């Protein structure tokens, strides 16, 4: 969606976060932030957004890149690499845009929205670390961190409610949207969003590399 469109987040109680990175630990570089707004209890999707960060600026600020994740990106398709690196934004601009999305462009902190990541120690933790290192206020409360990986692992271990994946794998927004749809299906206990062949689609796994998807 166009960043200039209204960001009506107050009505959206959930935000699915997905990062593409050049490392897997706090302090490692983030290259792309995808966020999908949704309401898992109502079973509805809101708008989605993606901000690619300027990798040269990220590294110049002291954030790290690991050899394994750089190798991972070198092995990805041209489309996946383009999705993660094209049209980069300045780091502060990207972080401010994410904050505007979560706070309805009002600034400060949204202390109601639940921010979901695919792993208790990944998306939310790495993004919060970037805000804190740069002296910026993270726009959500830590007690509203939620783990999608735990939900799918406990409540849909056989991936029976996994929806069809739409878009390019390792595109932060496509991944975030897929995860939000899957969580809606889990919460609703039915296929609100369509199924896929789990043998063909295994996007969200525990594989190593520059992404956790």
ABEGO torsion letter per residue (X at the ends): XBAABBBBAAABABBBBBBBBAEABBGBBBABBBBBBBBAAAGBBBBBBBBBBBAAAAAAAGBBBBAAAAAAAAABBAAAAAAAABGBBBAAAAAAAAAAAAAGGAEEBBAABBBBBBEAABAAAAAAAAAAAAGBBBABBAAABBBAAAAAAAABAAGAABBBBBEBBGBAAAAAAAAAAAAAAAAAGBBABBBBBAAABBABBABBEABAX
